[in-house]
């Protein structure tokens, strides 16, 4: 399941889904159009929110280690999606937080390497647990 | 954050609340407004590619 395709499931759980990327609003708009994404995409060119969220800046092995390369190959084969040109800092890793109205963060997953991403199913399960 | 350090997500989003970012239509969005009324799942992308 692609994350943005699960938008209705996040909505059904009473939760919003917002993506944050590097670079500019123009890049964010292009990304939405290319991927057919309907959820909001914010543009953090200076990566201020990445830093505040505790997202990691990768070292060489976090990007090109054998485990990461192998996982990337599996992902390409399964999803038939090939990574295109990287916009922004290629070493900046991502992650996810679930934030409640009181500001608490009951669940988080910040990537340890380029292949370490929470699946849409994991994020959705965390959301459902948090609102239960 | 120096390269290679462990990620360190916060237990509270207070440090994120006052950050303002433009959205895909260049409208400013205060992050704290995203969870003021209902929970939000925020996902930071590694890249747009």
Backbone of each chain as nested JSON, in Angstrom:
{
  "chains": [
    {"id": "A", "residues": [
      {"number": 1, "name": "UNK", "atoms": {"N": [0.856, -1.194, 0.0], "CA": [0.0, 0.0, 0.0], "C": [0.89, 1.242, 0.0]}},
      {"number": 2, "name": "UNK", "atoms": {"N": [0.666, 2.121, -0.952], "CA": [1.34, 3.403, -0.936], "C": [0.659, 4.277, 0.105]}},
      {"number": 3, "name": "UNK", "atoms": {"N": [1.451, 5.08, 0.798], "CA": [0.929, 5.851, 1.913], "C": [-0.241, 6.738, 1.518]}},
      {"number": 4, "name": "UNK", "atoms": {"N": [-0.084, 7.48, 0.426], "CA": [-1.126, 8.426, 0.062], "C": [-2.416, 7.724, -0.362]}},
      {"number": 5, "name": "UNK", "atoms": {"N": [-2.318, 6.476, -0.772], "CA": [-3.511, 5.718, -1.145], "C": [-4.331, 5.358, 0.082]}},
      {"number": 6, "name": "UNK", "atoms": {"N": [-3.699, 5.429, 1.258], "CA": [-4.401, 5.074, 2.493], "C": [-5.048, 6.283, 3.146]}},
      {"number": 7, "name": "UNK", "atoms": {"N": [-5.101, 7.385, 2.391], "CA": [-5.655, 8.619, 2.966], "C": [-7.035, 8.398, 3.583]}},
      {"number": 8, "name": "UNK", "atoms": {"N": [-7.886, 7.695, 2.882], "CA": [-9.253, 7.492, 3.385], "C": [-9.244, 6.692, 4.687]}},
      {"number": 9, "name": "UNK", "atoms": {"N": [-8.281, 5.79, 4.812], "CA": [-8.2, 4.996, 6.05], "C": [-7.728, 5.862, 7.214]}},
      {"number": 10, "name": "UNK", "atoms": {"N": [-6.824, 6.791, 6.949], "CA": [-6.406, 7.729, 7.997], "C": [-7.587, 8.602, 8.385]}},
      {"number": 11, "name": "UNK", "atoms": {"N": [-8.318, 9.073, 7.386], "CA": [-9.497, 9.908, 7.655], "C": [-10.517, 9.137, 8.481]}},
      {"number": 12, "name": "UNK", "atoms": {"N": [-10.73, 7.863, 8.133], "CA": [-11.692, 7.031, 8.866], "C": [-11.27, 6.849, 10.32]}},
      {"number": 13, "name": "UNK", "atoms": {"N": [-9.956, 6.903, 10.553], "CA": [-9.443, 6.789, 11.929], "C": [-9.451, 8.139, 12.638]}},
      {"number": 14, "name": "UNK", "atoms": {"N": [-9.987, 9.154, 11.98], "CA": [-10.088, 10.478, 12.603], "C": [-8.779, 11.245, 12.631]}},
      {"number": 15, "name": "UNK", "atoms": {"N": [-7.914, 10.935, 11.682], "CA": [-6.559, 11.504, 11.668], "C": [-6.239, 12.098, 10.314]}},
      {"number": 16, "name": "UNK", "atoms": {"N": [-5.482, 13.181, 10.332], "CA": [-4.987, 13.757, 9.086], "C": [-3.666, 13.1, 8.731]}},
      {"number": 17, "name": "UNK", "atoms": {"N": [-3.332, 13.167, 7.458], "CA": [-2.042, 12.672, 6.97], "C": [-1.39, 13.807, 6.201]}},
      {"number": 18, "name": "UNK", "atoms": {"N": [-0.18, 14.189, 6.6], "CA": [0.528, 15.288, 5.95], "C": [1.958, 14.834, 5.655]}},
      {"number": 19, "name": "UNK", "atoms": {"N": [2.401, 15.068, 4.439], "CA": [3.765, 14.739, 4.049], "C": [4.615, 16.004, 4.093]}},
      {"number": 20, "name": "UNK", "atoms": {"N": [5.872, 15.841, 4.446], "CA": [6.815, 16.96, 4.465], "C": [8.038, 16.538, 3.683]}},
      {"number": 21, "name": "UNK", "atoms": {"N": [8.434, 17.37, 2.718], "CA": [9.604, 17.053, 1.923], "C": [10.582, 18.207, 1.913]}},
      {"number": 22, "name": "UNK", "atoms": {"N": [11.755, 17.934, 1.382], "CA": [12.758, 18.981, 1.241], "C": [12.404, 19.833, 0.014]}},
      {"number": 23, "name": "UNK", "atoms": {"N": [13.14, 20.837, -0.222], "CA": [13.053, 21.701, -1.403], "C": [11.849, 22.628, -1.325]}},
      {"number": 24, "name": "UNK", "atoms": {"N": [11.362, 23.061, -2.458], "CA": [10.435, 24.184, -2.525], "C": [8.986, 23.756, -2.739]}},
      {"number": 25, "name": "UNK", "atoms": {"N": [8.04, 24.692, -2.573], "CA": [6.642, 24.379, -2.878], "C": [6.449, 23.922, -4.328]}},
      {"number": 26, "name": "UNK", "atoms": {"N": [7.235, 24.466, -5.229], "CA": [7.12, 24.06, -6.633], "C": [7.445, 22.573, -6.777]}},
      {"number": 27, "name": "UNK", "atoms": {"N": [8.51, 22.137, -6.094], "CA": [8.864, 20.719, -6.141], "C": [7.788, 19.864, -5.489]}},
      {"number": 28, "name": "UNK", "atoms": {"N": [7.227, 20.39, -4.382], "CA": [6.162, 19.66, -3.694], "C": [4.956, 19.492, -4.62]}},
      {"number": 29, "name": "UNK", "atoms": {"N": [4.62, 20.548, -5.352], "CA": [3.474, 20.487, -6.271], "C": [3.737, 19.494, -7.409]}},
      {"number": 30, "name": "UNK", "atoms": {"N": [4.955, 19.519, -7.938], "CA": [5.314, 18.584, -9.01], "C": [5.244, 17.155, -8.522]}},
      {"number": 31, "name": "UNK", "atoms": {"N": [5.731, 16.94, -7.322], "CA": [5.715, 15.608, -6.716], "C": [4.278, 15.113, -6.563]}},
      {"number": 32, "name": "UNK", "atoms": {"N": [3.397, 15.966, -6.088], "CA": [1.986, 15.59, -5.928], "C": [1.362, 15.211, -7.26]}},
      {"number": 33, "name": "UNK", "atoms": {"N": [1.65, 16.004, -8.268], "CA": [1.077, 15.753, -9.599], "C": [1.599, 14.444, -10.169]}},
      {"number": 34, "name": "UNK", "atoms": {"N": [2.911, 14.25, -10.077], "CA": [3.534, 13.045, -10.656], "C": [3.039, 11.777, -9.989]}},
      {"number": 35, "name": "UNK", "atoms": {"N": [2.889, 11.841, -8.671], "CA": [2.506, 10.647, -7.918], "C": [0.998, 10.525, -7.739]}},
      {"number": 36, "name": "UNK", "atoms": {"N": [0.242, 11.527, -8.165], "CA": [-1.207, 11.48, -7.987], "C": [-1.613, 11.564, -6.528]}},
      {"number": 37, "name": "UNK", "atoms": {"N": [-0.863, 12.372, -5.767], "CA": [-1.093, 12.463, -4.32], "C": [-2.125, 13.535, -4.02]}},
      {"number": 38, "name": "UNK", "atoms": {"N": [-3.058, 13.198, -3.128], "CA": [-4.103, 14.148, -2.757], "C": [-3.861, 14.76, -1.382]}},
      {"number": 39, "name": "UNK", "atoms": {"N": [-2.96, 14.185, -0.592], "CA": [-2.74, 14.729, 0.748], "C": [-1.825, 15.95, 0.661]}},
      {"number": 40, "name": "UNK", "atoms": {"N": [-1.892, 16.822, 1.681], "CA": [-1.022, 17.999, 1.669], "C": [0.458, 17.601, 1.71]}},
      {"number": 41, "name": "UNK", "atoms": {"N": [1.272, 18.353, 0.985], "CA": [2.722, 18.163, 1.011], "C": [3.34, 19.512, 1.359]}},
      {"number": 42, "name": "UNK", "atoms": {"N": [4.059, 19.542, 2.472], "CA": [4.741, 20.77, 2.885], "C": [6.179, 20.737, 2.394]}},
      {"number": 43, "name": "UNK", "atoms": {"N": [6.722, 21.932, 2.199], "CA": [8.078, 22.048, 1.667], "C": [9.004, 22.639, 2.729]}},
      {"number": 44, "name": "UNK", "atoms": {"N": [10.001, 21.888, 3.135], "CA": [10.942, 22.342, 4.158], "C": [12.331, 22.39, 3.552]}},
      {"number": 45, "name": "UNK", "atoms": {"N": [12.567, 23.458, 2.816], "CA": [13.822, 23.604, 2.072], "C": [15.032, 23.609, 3.016]}},
      {"number": 46, "name": "UNK", "atoms": {"N": [14.881, 24.228, 4.172], "CA": [16.008, 24.329, 5.108], "C": [16.044, 23.174, 6.1]}},
      {"number": 47, "name": "UNK", "atoms": {"N": [15.105, 22.263, 6.007], "CA": [15.045, 21.055, 6.843], "C": [14.941, 21.363, 8.331]}},
      {"number": 48, "name": "UNK", "atoms": {"N": [14.285, 22.465, 8.649], "CA": [14.122, 22.859, 10.05], "C": [13.265, 21.835, 10.787]}},
      {"number": 49, "name": "UNK", "atoms": {"N": [12.185, 21.409, 10.152], "CA": [11.299, 20.45, 10.829], "C": [11.946, 19.077, 10.909]}},
      {"number": 50, "name": "UNK", "atoms": {"N": [12.777, 18.725, 9.948], "CA": [13.498, 17.457, 10.002], "C": [14.355, 17.413, 11.27]}},
      {"number": 51, "name": "UNK", "atoms": {"N": [15.055, 18.506, 11.51], "CA": [15.931, 18.571, 12.683], "C": [15.101, 18.511, 13.959]}},
      {"number": 52, "name": "UNK", "atoms": {"N": [14.012, 19.275, 13.996], "CA": [13.167, 19.306, 15.201], "C": [12.509, 17.956, 15.467]}},
      {"number": 53, "name": "UNK", "atoms": {"N": [12.27, 17.196, 14.404], "CA": [11.647, 15.877, 14.558], "C": [12.672, 14.796, 14.887]}},
      {"number": 54, "name": "UNK", "atoms": {"N": [13.949, 15.168, 14.905], "CA": [14.985, 14.191, 15.226], "C": [15.362, 13.288, 14.069]}},
      {"number": 55, "name": "UNK", "atoms": {"N": [15.071, 13.73, 12.844], "CA": [15.422, 12.917, 11.677], "C": [16.936, 12.897, 11.489]}},
      {"number": 56, "name": "UNK", "atoms": {"N": [17.423, 11.761, 11.082], "CA": [18.857, 11.538, 11.009], "C": [19.428, 11.996, 9.669]}},
      {"number": 57, "name": "UNK", "atoms": {"N": [20.646, 12.495, 9.714], "CA": [21.412, 12.717, 8.489], "C": [22.309, 11.502, 8.327]}},
      {"number": 58, "name": "UNK", "atoms": {"N": [22.181, 10.826, 7.22], "CA": [22.835, 9.534, 7.028], "C": [24.328, 9.651, 6.781]}},
      {"number": 59, "name": "UNK", "atoms": {"N": [25.05, 8.623, 7.244], "CA": [26.445, 8.462, 6.87], "C": [26.504, 7.557, 5.642]}},
      {"number": 60, "name": "UNK", "atoms": {"N": [27.692, 7.262, 5.174], "CA": [27.854, 6.497, 3.931], "C": [27.212, 5.113, 4.027]}},
      {"number": 61, "name": "UNK", "atoms": {"N": [27.447, 4.407, 5.121], "CA": [26.893, 3.05, 5.221], "C": [25.379, 3.077, 5.375]}},
      {"number": 62, "name": "UNK", "atoms": {"N": [24.838, 4.175, 5.896], "CA": [23.378, 4.298, 6.021], "C": [22.719, 4.455, 4.653]}},
      {"number": 63, "name": "UNK", "atoms": {"N": [23.502, 4.894, 3.682], "CA": [22.971, 5.096, 2.33], "C": [23.358, 3.957, 1.386]}},
      {"number": 64, "name": "UNK", "atoms": {"N": [24.571, 3.427, 1.548], "CA": [25.09, 2.479, 0.563], "C": [25.545, 1.147, 1.156]}},
      {"number": 65, "name": "UNK", "atoms": {"N": [25.226, 0.907, 2.409], "CA": [25.613, -0.361, 3.003], "C": [24.909, -1.515, 2.308]}},
      {"number": 66, "name": "UNK", "atoms": {"N": [25.442, -2.722, 2.397], "CA": [24.87, -3.872, 1.68], "C": [23.417, -4.151, 2.051]}},
      {"number": 67, "name": "UNK", "atoms": {"N": [23.07, -3.971, 3.322], "CA": [21.684, -4.217, 3.747], "C": [20.744, -3.219, 3.083]}},
      {"number": 68, "name": "UNK", "atoms": {"N": [21.188, -1.971, 3.011], "CA": [20.366, -0.911, 2.422], "C": [20.181, -1.157, 0.916]}},
      {"number": 69, "name": "UNK", "atoms": {"N": [21.254, -1.499, 0.255], "CA": [21.196, -1.751, -1.195], "C": [20.28, -2.942, -1.481]}},
      {"number": 70, "name": "UNK", "atoms": {"N": [20.413, -3.976, -0.679], "CA": [19.584, -5.17, -0.882], "C": [18.112, -4.849, -0.679]}},
      {"number": 71, "name": "UNK", "atoms": {"N": [17.816, -4.09, 0.361], "CA": [16.419, -3.746, 0.627], "C": [15.863, -2.878, -0.499]}},
      {"number": 72, "name": "UNK", "atoms": {"N": [16.696, -1.976, -1.002], "CA": [16.261, -1.133, -2.115], "C": [15.936, -1.956, -3.348]}},
      {"number": 73, "name": "UNK", "atoms": {"N": [16.733, -2.957, -3.622], "CA": [16.5, -3.82, -4.778], "C": [15.182, -4.576, -4.631]}},
      {"number": 74, "name": "UNK", "atoms": {"N": [14.902, -5.036, -3.438], "CA": [13.649, -5.754, -3.184], "C": [12.466, -4.812, -3.379]}},
      {"number": 75, "name": "UNK", "atoms": {"N": [12.597, -3.594, -2.877], "CA": [11.515, -2.608, -3.003], "C": [11.234, -2.292, -4.463]}},
      {"number": 76, "name": "UNK", "atoms": {"N": [12.291, -2.098, -5.235], "CA": [12.124, -1.81, -6.666], "C": [11.41, -2.97, -7.355]}},
      {"number": 77, "name": "UNK", "atoms": {"N": [11.812, -4.187, -7.016], "CA": [11.217, -5.359, -7.655], "C": [9.749, -5.499, -7.268]}},
      {"number": 78, "name": "UNK", "atoms": {"N": [9.43, -5.248, -6.005], "CA": [8.044, -5.432, -5.525], "C": [7.132, -4.325, -6.022]}},
      {"number": 79, "name": "UNK", "atoms": {"N": [7.596, -3.082, -5.915], "CA": [6.723, -1.953, -6.213], "C": [6.893, -1.451, -7.634]}},
      {"number": 80, "name": "UNK", "atoms": {"N": [7.889, -1.972, -8.321], "CA": [8.155, -1.546, -9.695], "C": [8.283, -0.024, -9.786]}},
      {"number": 81, "name": "UNK", "atoms": {"N": [8.929, 0.525, -8.782], "CA": [9.162, 1.967, -8.755], "C": [10.657, 2.187, -8.663]}},
      {"number": 82, "name": "UNK", "atoms": {"N": [11.174, 3.016, -9.503], "CA": [12.602, 3.308, -9.486], "C": [12.795, 4.735, -8.981]}},
      {"number": 83, "name": "UNK", "atoms": {"N": [13.765, 4.897, -8.111], "CA": [14.03, 6.225, -7.578], "C": [14.542, 7.132, -8.682]}},
      {"number": 84, "name": "UNK", "atoms": {"N": [13.985, 8.316, -8.753], "CA": [14.462, 9.286, -9.745], "C": [15.438, 10.253, -9.069]}},
      {"number": 85, "name": "UNK", "atoms": {"N": [15.691, 11.354, -9.725], "CA": [16.682, 12.316, -9.218], "C": [16.284, 12.787, -7.824]}},
      {"number": 86, "name": "UNK", "atoms": {"N": [17.274, 12.829, -6.922], "CA": [17.03, 13.291, -5.566], "C": [17.039, 14.805, -5.535]}},
      {"number": 87, "name": "UNK", "atoms": {"N": [15.985, 15.37, -4.962], "CA": [15.931, 16.817, -4.787], "C": [16.142, 17.091, -3.313]}},
      {"number": 88, "name": "UNK", "atoms": {"N": [17.079, 17.966, -2.995], "CA": [17.394, 18.227, -1.599], "C": [18.654, 17.472, -1.198]}},
      {"number": 89, "name": "UNK", "atoms": {"N": [18.885, 17.399, 0.104], "CA": [20.071, 16.721, 0.628], "C": [19.848, 15.209, 0.6]}},
      {"number": 90, "name": "UNK", "atoms": {"N": [20.63, 14.53, -0.197], "CA": [20.453, 13.083, -0.365], "C": [20.727, 12.311, 0.921]}},
      {"number": 91, "name": "UNK", "atoms": {"N": [21.476, 12.924, 1.842], "CA": [21.807, 12.228, 3.085], "C": [20.715, 12.389, 4.155]}},
      {"number": 92, "name": "UNK", "atoms": {"N": [19.773, 13.277, 3.907], "CA": [18.726, 13.502, 4.899], "C": [17.74, 12.336, 4.883]}},
      {"number": 93, "name": "UNK", "atoms": {"N": [17.603, 11.669, 6.013], "CA": [16.63, 10.581, 6.109], "C": [15.291, 11.137, 6.58]}},
      {"number": 94, "name": "UNK", "atoms": {"N": [14.27, 10.326, 6.492], "CA": [12.937, 10.76, 6.884], "C": [12.434, 10.035, 8.098]}},
      {"number": 95, "name": "UNK", "atoms": {"N": [11.131, 9.998, 8.223], "CA": [10.518, 9.317, 9.35], "C": [9.073, 9.726, 9.484]}},
      {"number": 96, "name": "UNK", "atoms": {"N": [8.478, 9.339, 10.596], "CA": [7.073, 9.651, 10.821], "C": [6.791, 9.823, 12.298]}},
      {"number": 97, "name": "UNK", "atoms": {"N": [5.863, 10.717, 12.596], "CA": [5.372, 10.921, 13.963], "C": [3.858, 10.913, 13.921]}},
      {"number": 98, "name": "UNK", "atoms": {"N": [3.254, 10.386, 14.974], "CA": [1.829, 10.594, 15.197], "C": [1.736, 11.608, 16.324]}},
      {"number": 99, "name": "UNK", "atoms": {"N": [1.035, 12.717, 16.083], "CA": [0.924, 13.78, 17.084], "C": [-0.541, 13.938, 17.481]}},
      {"number": 100, "name": "UNK", "atoms": {"N": [-0.783, 13.946, 18.77], "CA": [-2.141, 14.093, 19.302], "C": [-2.46, 15.567, 19.527]}},
      {"number": 101, "name": "UNK", "atoms": {"N": [-3.736, 15.927, 19.696], "CA": [-4.094, 17.337, 19.921], "C": [-3.436, 17.957, 21.158]}},
      {"number": 102, "name": "UNK", "atoms": {"N": [-3.047, 17.146, 22.129], "CA": [-2.356, 17.729, 23.297], "C": [-0.85, 17.859, 23.067]}},
      {"number": 103, "name": "UNK", "atoms": {"N": [-0.388, 17.562, 21.868], "CA": [1.026, 17.697, 21.529], "C": [1.873, 16.484, 21.853]}},
      {"number": 104, "name": "UNK", "atoms": {"N": [1.286, 15.467, 22.447], "CA": [2.064, 14.267, 22.748], "C": [2.318, 13.468, 21.471]}},
      {"number": 105, "name": "UNK", "atoms": {"N": [3.382, 12.712, 21.497], "CA": [3.771, 11.894, 20.343], "C": [3.748, 10.433, 20.795]}},
      {"number": 106, "name": "UNK", "atoms": {"N": [2.62, 9.73, 20.631], "CA": [2.53, 8.356, 21.126], "C": [3.304, 7.339, 20.289]}},
      {"number": 107, "name": "UNK", "atoms": {"N": [3.685, 7.737, 19.084], "CA": [4.404, 6.796, 18.21], "C": [5.309, 7.582, 17.283]}},
      {"number": 108, "name": "UNK", "atoms": {"N": [6.463, 7.03, 17.031], "CA": [7.372, 7.65, 16.074], "C": [8.233, 6.583, 15.418]}},
      {"number": 109, "name": "UNK", "atoms": {"N": [8.701, 6.889, 14.248], "CA": [9.679, 6.047, 13.572], "C": [10.546, 6.966, 12.727]}},
      {"number": 110, "name": "UNK", "atoms": {"N": [11.767, 7.167, 13.143], "CA": [12.718, 7.961, 12.369], "C": [13.718, 6.978, 11.771]}},
      {"number": 111, "name": "UNK", "atoms": {"N": [13.932, 7.094, 10.495], "CA": [14.746, 6.111, 9.77], "C": [16.183, 6.067, 10.282]}},
      {"number": 112, "name": "UNK", "atoms": {"N": [16.7, 4.852, 10.409], "CA": [18.103, 4.688, 10.809], "C": [19.018, 4.618, 9.583]}},
      {"number": 113, "name": "UNK", "atoms": {"N": [18.464, 4.187, 8.455], "CA": [19.204, 4.179, 7.211], "C": [18.216, 4.351, 6.067]}},
      {"number": 114, "name": "UNK", "atoms": {"N": [18.735, 4.396, 4.844], "CA": [17.89, 4.706, 3.693], "C": [16.819, 3.656, 3.449]}},
      {"number": 115, "name": "UNK", "atoms": {"N": [17.015, 2.448, 3.952], "CA": [16.029, 1.391, 3.736], "C": [15.079, 1.195, 4.91]}},
      {"number": 116, "name": "UNK", "atoms": {"N": [15.242, 1.976, 5.943], "CA": [14.468, 1.799, 7.171], "C": [13.292, 2.779, 7.21]}},
      {"number": 117, "name": "UNK", "atoms": {"N": [12.213, 2.42, 6.578], "CA": [11.037, 3.283, 6.542], "C": [9.838, 2.533, 7.096]}},
      {"number": 118, "name": "UNK", "atoms": {"N": [9.074, 3.198, 7.94], "CA": [7.846, 2.584, 8.436], "C": [6.887, 2.396, 7.27]}},
      {"number": 119, "name": "UNK", "atoms": {"N": [6.25, 1.254, 7.233], "CA": [5.299, 0.997, 6.155], "C": [4.001, 1.763, 6.416]}},
      {"number": 120, "name": "UNK", "atoms": {"N": [3.234, 2.006, 5.367], "CA": [1.926, 2.647, 5.586], "C": [1.067, 1.862, 6.574]}},
      {"number": 121, "name": "UNK", "atoms": {"N": [1.17, 0.543, 6.527], "CA": [0.388, -0.291, 7.453], "C": [0.81, -0.042, 8.905]}},
      {"number": 122, "name": "UNK", "atoms": {"N": [2.111, 0.095, 9.119], "CA": [2.611, 0.361, 10.485], "C": [2.129, 1.711, 10.988]}},
      {"number": 123, "name": "UNK", "atoms": {"N": [2.189, 2.712, 10.129], "CA": [1.767, 4.054, 10.537], "C": [0.272, 4.057, 10.832]}},
      {"number": 124, "name": "UNK", "atoms": {"N": [-0.484, 3.4, 9.979], "CA": [-1.941, 3.337, 10.179], "C": [-2.275, 2.585, 11.467]}},
      {"number": 125, "name": "UNK", "atoms": {"N": [-1.572, 1.51, 11.733], "CA": [-1.81, 0.755, 12.979], "C": [-1.491, 1.628, 14.193]}},
      {"number": 126, "name": "UNK", "atoms": {"N": [-0.42, 2.416, 14.096], "CA": [-0.048, 3.295, 15.198], "C": [-1.121, 4.362, 15.429]}},
      {"number": 127, "name": "UNK", "atoms": {"N": [-1.654, 4.883, 14.336], "CA": [-2.725, 5.877, 14.429], "C": [-3.947, 5.272, 15.106]}},
      {"number": 128, "name": "UNK", "atoms": {"N": [-4.31, 4.085, 14.683], "CA": [-5.513, 3.433, 15.254], "C": [-5.314, 3.151, 16.739]}},
      {"number": 129, "name": "UNK", "atoms": {"N": [-4.11, 2.739, 17.114], "CA": [-3.82, 2.508, 18.538], "C": [-3.911, 3.805, 19.333]}},
      {"number": 130, "name": "UNK", "atoms": {"N": [-3.398, 4.873, 18.734], "CA": [-3.337, 6.147, 19.448], "C": [-4.722, 6.747, 19.691]}},
      {"number": 131, "name": "UNK", "atoms": {"N": [-5.62, 6.562, 18.743], "CA": [-6.941, 7.175, 18.882], "C": [-7.944, 6.258, 19.585]}},
      {"number": 132, "name": "UNK", "atoms": {"N": [-7.54, 5.013, 19.813], "CA": [-8.456, 4.063, 20.457], "C": [-8.726, 4.423, 21.918]}}
    ]},
    {"id": "B", "residues": [
      {"number": 1, "name": "UNK", "atoms": {"N": [21.969, 17.856, 12.577], "CA": [22.449, 16.663, 13.289], "C": [23.636, 16.087, 12.526]}},
      {"number": 2, "name": "UNK", "atoms": {"N": [24.734, 15.816, 13.207], "CA": [25.91, 15.258, 12.513], "C": [25.553, 13.934, 11.857]}},
      {"number": 3, "name": "UNK", "atoms": {"N": [26.191, 13.654, 10.725], "CA": [25.888, 12.435, 10.003], "C": [26.216, 11.216, 10.843]}},
      {"number": 4, "name": "UNK", "atoms": {"N": [25.369, 10.2, 10.738], "CA": [25.616, 8.932, 11.397], "C": [25.035, 8.821, 12.788]}},
      {"number": 5, "name": "UNK", "atoms": {"N": [24.64, 9.93, 13.41], "CA": [24.071, 9.846, 14.752], "C": [22.727, 9.122, 14.712]}},
      {"number": 6, "name": "UNK", "atoms": {"N": [22.348, 8.546, 15.852], "CA": [21.057, 7.882, 15.942], "C": [19.939, 8.909, 15.818]}},
      {"number": 7, "name": "UNK", "atoms": {"N": [18.827, 8.533, 15.175], "CA": [17.696, 9.455, 15.148], "C": [17.156, 9.629, 16.556]}},
      {"number": 8, "name": "UNK", "atoms": {"N": [16.583, 10.793, 16.836], "CA": [16.103, 11.082, 18.182], "C": [14.765, 11.788, 18.125]}},
      {"number": 9, "name": "UNK", "atoms": {"N": [13.689, 11.044, 17.848], "CA": [12.379, 11.682, 17.772], "C": [11.937, 12.19, 19.136]}},
      {"number": 10, "name": "UNK", "atoms": {"N": [11.155, 13.266, 19.164], "CA": [10.695, 13.834, 20.433], "C": [9.508, 13.072, 20.994]}},
      {"number": 11, "name": "UNK", "atoms": {"N": [9.306, 13.156, 22.314], "CA": [8.123, 12.547, 22.927], "C": [6.953, 13.53, 22.912]}},
      {"number": 12, "name": "UNK", "atoms": {"N": [7.267, 14.786, 22.659], "CA": [6.238, 15.802, 22.493], "C": [6.587, 16.648, 21.272]}},
      {"number": 13, "name": "UNK", "atoms": {"N": [5.55, 17.22, 20.675], "CA": [5.76, 17.972, 19.429], "C": [5.883, 19.469, 19.669]}},
      {"number": 14, "name": "UNK", "atoms": {"N": [6.124, 19.86, 20.923], "CA": [6.186, 21.294, 21.232], "C": [7.221, 22.027, 20.38]}},
      {"number": 15, "name": "UNK", "atoms": {"N": [8.342, 21.376, 20.136], "CA": [9.413, 22.008, 19.358], "C": [9.08, 22.15, 17.88]}},
      {"number": 16, "name": "UNK", "atoms": {"N": [8.048, 21.479, 17.447], "CA": [7.621, 21.539, 16.045], "C": [6.478, 22.531, 15.844]}},
      {"number": 17, "name": "UNK", "atoms": {"N": [5.737, 22.814, 16.91], "CA": [4.464, 23.525, 16.777], "C": [4.585, 24.894, 16.098]}},
      {"number": 18, "name": "UNK", "atoms": {"N": [5.63, 25.634, 16.395], "CA": [5.731, 27.005, 15.868], "C": [6.439, 27.084, 14.522]}},
      {"number": 19, "name": "UNK", "atoms": {"N": [6.844, 25.958, 14.004], "CA": [7.494, 25.962, 12.682], "C": [6.416, 26.204, 11.617]}},
      {"number": 20, "name": "UNK", "atoms": {"N": [6.718, 27.118, 10.701], "CA": [5.795, 27.44, 9.611], "C": [6.449, 27.039, 8.294]}},
      {"number": 21, "name": "UNK", "atoms": {"N": [5.755, 26.23, 7.534], "CA": [6.271, 25.772, 6.237], "C": [5.239, 26.054, 5.149]}},
      {"number": 22, "name": "UNK", "atoms": {"N": [5.713, 26.33, 3.929], "CA": [4.761, 26.491, 2.828], "C": [4.278, 25.126, 2.347]}},
      {"number": 23, "name": "UNK", "atoms": {"N": [3.027, 25.08, 1.893], "CA": [2.549, 23.818, 1.323], "C": [2.767, 23.827, -0.193]}},
      {"number": 24, "name": "UNK", "atoms": {"N": [2.22, 22.85, -0.877], "CA": [2.419, 22.698, -2.311], "C": [1.795, 23.835, -3.118]}},
      {"number": 25, "name": "UNK", "atoms": {"N": [0.956, 24.665, -2.46], "CA": [0.389, 25.839, -3.132], "C": [1.021, 27.118, -2.598]}},
      {"number": 26, "name": "UNK", "atoms": {"N": [2.132, 26.96, -1.874], "CA": [2.886, 28.082, -1.299], "C": [2.1, 28.829, -0.222]}},
      {"number": 27, "name": "UNK", "atoms": {"N": [1.101, 28.185, 0.37], "CA": [0.4, 28.769, 1.519], "C": [1.131, 28.35, 2.777]}},
      {"number": 28, "name": "UNK", "atoms": {"N": [1.343, 29.304, 3.689], "CA": [2.045, 28.989, 4.935], "C": [1.172, 28.141, 5.86]}},
      {"number": 29, "name": "UNK", "atoms": {"N": [1.788, 27.151, 6.445], "CA": [1.099, 26.252, 7.375], "C": [1.902, 26.188, 8.664]}},
      {"number": 30, "name": "UNK", "atoms": {"N": [1.269, 26.548, 9.763], "CA": [1.922, 26.414, 11.074], "C": [1.727, 24.961, 11.501]}},
      {"number": 31, "name": "UNK", "atoms": {"N": [2.802, 24.268, 11.775], "CA": [2.693, 22.833, 12.058], "C": [1.749, 22.547, 13.23]}},
      {"number": 32, "name": "UNK", "atoms": {"N": [1.779, 23.371, 14.258], "CA": [0.922, 23.128, 15.422], "C": [-0.562, 23.127, 15.085]}},
      {"number": 33, "name": "UNK", "atoms": {"N": [-0.927, 23.846, 14.002], "CA": [-2.337, 23.873, 13.604], "C": [-2.781, 22.519, 13.045]}},
      {"number": 34, "name": "UNK", "atoms": {"N": [-1.824, 21.723, 12.609], "CA": [-2.162, 20.43, 12.014], "C": [-2.72, 19.459, 13.031]}},
      {"number": 35, "name": "UNK", "atoms": {"N": [-2.36, 19.576, 14.299], "CA": [-2.86, 18.66, 15.313], "C": [-3.687, 19.365, 16.386]}},
      {"number": 36, "name": "UNK", "atoms": {"N": [-4.058, 20.612, 16.152], "CA": [-4.782, 21.359, 17.187], "C": [-6.176, 20.78, 17.436]}},
      {"number": 37, "name": "UNK", "atoms": {"N": [-6.785, 20.198, 16.42], "CA": [-8.144, 19.692, 16.585], "C": [-8.263, 18.181, 16.496]}},
      {"number": 38, "name": "UNK", "atoms": {"N": [-7.352, 17.562, 15.767], "CA": [-7.39, 16.092, 15.695], "C": [-5.976, 15.584, 15.453]}},
      {"number": 39, "name": "UNK", "atoms": {"N": [-5.745, 14.31, 15.71], "CA": [-4.389, 13.793, 15.531], "C": [-3.935, 13.906, 14.077]}},
      {"number": 40, "name": "UNK", "atoms": {"N": [-2.643, 13.91, 13.924], "CA": [-2.066, 13.95, 12.579], "C": [-0.911, 12.963, 12.501]}},
      {"number": 41, "name": "UNK", "atoms": {"N": [-0.798, 12.339, 11.343], "CA": [0.384, 11.536, 11.045], "C": [1.252, 12.393, 10.131]}},
      {"number": 42, "name": "UNK", "atoms": {"N": [2.411, 12.782, 10.626], "CA": [3.36, 13.576, 9.845], "C": [4.416, 12.641, 9.298]}},
      {"number": 43, "name": "UNK", "atoms": {"N": [4.642, 12.694, 8.002], "CA": [5.629, 11.82, 7.383], "C": [6.662, 12.674, 6.662]}},
      {"number": 44, "name": "UNK", "atoms": {"N": [7.901, 12.546, 7.1], "CA": [9.005, 13.275, 6.464], "C": [9.587, 12.386, 5.372]}},
      {"number": 45, "name": "UNK", "atoms": {"N": [9.564, 12.897, 4.162], "CA": [10.084, 12.157, 3.027], "C": [11.59, 12.316, 2.95]}},
      {"number": 46, "name": "UNK", "atoms": {"N": [12.236, 11.272, 2.492], "CA": [13.673, 11.396, 2.313], "C": [13.962, 12.299, 1.124]}},
      {"number": 47, "name": "UNK", "atoms": {"N": [13.169, 12.151, 0.092], "CA": [13.325, 12.974, -1.097], "C": [12.037, 12.898, -1.888]}},
      {"number": 48, "name": "UNK", "atoms": {"N": [11.919, 13.75, -2.883], "CA": [10.715, 13.763, -3.712], "C": [10.811, 12.814, -4.891]}},
      {"number": 49, "name": "UNK", "atoms": {"N": [11.964, 12.246, -5.125], "CA": [12.16, 11.391, -6.3], "C": [11.56, 10.006, -6.157]}}
    ]}
  ]
}
